[in-house]
């Protein structure tokens, strides 16, 4: 147990970044666990415990700052639940090399989102019946990737709220964290029923992620994002490149 204490600082770092950018910390936790040889289902399910802890801490802090749109958050969160069930079930038999390739693409999309956050915030508000239908489908898909990859669905929800619904970024990221409460909790339950997570490892990740979530939510009020965006984007792209390299190397050799 002692030799696994390193998971606490990993969860802490992921919790800070996840809370600040609204993606959840899985984009940090899952690549690290994957590089260290954790099976895909263990990496994803362990990460979801950290995502749940991070979302809980962030939601508590953001609610005190009055930056959460509760009605929208509850609706999108509930819509994501069926997708999380599907994602957890499908992840059971995924091959490690396939998981790495797919997750590499998710990381690239995450990096693009992080780097372009400020630009998408300037879009005009567009709400229509078509957008409502799209939001329902997007919520289901976000639930699938949340549970399958263990990353939370912030990469879908934040752009959806900002670009599609005209919400300010200062409220979109906090509301995304509330939505992740639903997605990560349902994912944790299904993964646990399927016997995927290591509960000791998950607990350490959750401890660090909870503390990081509290700090990240506070730092998000007035921090200058540009350098953070560049740093996180570079790290994520390097992780994606490593995943692609590993998967193709295993396939060739």
Residue pairs with C-beta under 8 A, 6 or more apart in sequence:
1 200
4 200
4 201
4 204
5 204
7 201
7 204
7 205
7 208
8 204
8 205
8 207
8 208
9 208
10 28
10 29
10 32
10 205
10 208
11 25
11 29
11 50
11 53
11 54
11 204
11 205
11 206
11 207
11 208
11 209
11 210
11 212
12 208
12 209
12 211
12 212
13 25
13 28
13 208
13 212
14 25
14 26
14 27
14 28
14 29
14 50
14 54
14 205
14 208
14 209
14 212
15 25
15 50
15 53
15 54
15 57
15 208
15 209
15 210
15 211
15 212
15 213
15 215
15 216
16 212
16 213
16 215
16 216
16 219
17 23
17 25
17 27
17 28
17 212
17 216
17 228
17 232
18 24
18 25
18 26
18 27
18 28
18 51
18 54
18 58
18 152
18 154
18 209
18 212
18 213
18 216
19 25
19 54
19 57
19 58
19 61
19 177
19 212
19 213
19 214
19 215
19 216
19 217
19 220
20 173
20 216
20 217
20 219
20 220
20 223
20 225
20 228
21 114
21 117
21 154
21 173
21 228
21 232
22 154
22 157
22 158
22 172
22 173
22 174
22 176
22 177
23 110
23 113
23 114
23 151
23 152
23 154
23 155
23 158
23 176
24 51
24 54
24 55
24 146
24 151
24 152
24 153
24 154
24 177
24 180
24 184
25 47
25 50
25 51
25 54
25 152
25 209
25 212
26 44
26 47
26 48
26 50
26 51
26 149
26 150
26 151
26 152
27 106
27 107
27 110
27 151
27 236
28 235
29 43
29 46
29 47
29 50
29 150
29 205
30 43
30 44
30 47
30 103
30 149
30 150
30 151
31 103
31 107
31 236
31 239
31 242
31 243
33 42
33 43
33 46
33 47
34 40
34 43
34 99
34 100
34 103
34 243
35 239
35 242
35 246
38 46
39 96
40 91
40 94
40 96
40 99
41 91
41 92
41 94
41 191
41 194
41 196
42 196
42 197
42 198
42 201
43 150
44 91
44 147
44 148
44 149
44 150
44 191
44 196
45 88
45 150
45 187
45 188
45 191
45 192
45 196
45 197
45 202
46 150
46 197
46 198
46 201
46 202
46 205
47 149
47 150
47 151
47 205
48 146
48 147
48 150
48 184
48 187
48 188
48 191
48 197
49 188
49 197
49 202
49 203
49 205
49 206
50 202
50 205
50 206
50 208
50 209
51 146
51 150
51 151
51 152
51 180
51 184
51 187
51 209
52 180
52 181
52 184
52 185
52 188
52 206
53 205
53 206
53 207
53 209
53 210
53 213
54 177
54 180
54 209
54 210
54 212
54 213
55 152
55 177
55 178
55 180
55 181
55 184
55 213
56 181
56 210
56 213
57 209
57 210
57 211
57 212
57 213
57 214
57 217
58 174
58 177
58 213
58 214
58 216
58 217
59 68
59 174
59 177
59 178
59 181
60 214
61 213
61 214
61 217
61 218
62 68
62 174
62 177
62 178
62 217
65 174
65 217
65 221
67 170
67 171
67 174
67 175
68 171
68 174
68 175
68 177
68 178
69 161
69 167
69 171
69 175
70 178
72 161
72 165
72 167
72 175
73 175
73 178
73 179
74 178
74 182
76 135
76 139
76 157
76 160
76 179
77 178
77 179
77 180
77 181
77 182
77 183
78 182
79 135
79 136
79 139
79 140
79 143
80 139
80 140
80 142
80 143
80 146
80 153
80 179
80 182
80 183
80 186
81 143
81 182
81 183
81 186
82 140
82 143
83 139
83 140
83 141
83 142
83 143
83 144
83 145
83 146
83 147
83 183
84 143
84 144
84 146
84 147
84 183
84 186
84 187
84 190
85 143
85 147
85 186
85 190
86 143
86 144
86 147
87 143
87 144
87 145
87 146
87 147
87 148
87 149
87 187
88 147
88 148
88 187
88 190
88 191
88 194
88 196
89 190
89 194
90 144
90 148
91 147
91 148
91 191
91 196
92 194
92 196
94 148
96 247
96 250
97 246
97 247
97 250
97 251
98 247
100 243
100 244
100 246
100 247
101 243
101 244
101 247
102 149
103 149
103 240
103 243
104 240
104 241
104 243
104 244
104 247
105 240
106 145
106 149
106 151
106 155
107 236
107 237
107 239
107 240
107 243
108 236
108 237
108 240
109 155
110 151
110 155
110 236
111 232
111 233
111 236
111 237
111 240
113 155
113 158
113 159
114 229
114 232
114 233
114 236
115 229
115 230
115 233
117 158
117 169
117 225
117 229
118 169
118 225
118 226
120 159
120 162
120 163
121 162
121 168
121 169
123 162
123 163
123 166
124 166
125 165
125 166
126 163
126 164
126 165
126 166
127 164
127 165
127 166
131 164
131 165
134 160
134 164
135 160
135 164
135 165
138 156
138 157
138 160
139 153
139 156
139 157
141 156
142 153
142 155
142 156
142 157
142 183
143 153
143 183
143 186
143 187
145 151
145 153
145 155
145 156
146 152
146 153
146 180
146 183
146 184
146 187
147 183
147 186
147 187
147 190
147 191
150 187
152 180
152 183
152 184
153 176
153 179
153 180
153 183
154 173
154 176
154 177
154 179
154 180
157 172
157 175
157 176
157 179
157 180
158 169
158 172
158 173
158 176
161 167
161 171
161 172
161 175
161 176
162 168
162 169
162 172
167 175
173 220
174 217
177 213
177 217
188 197
191 197
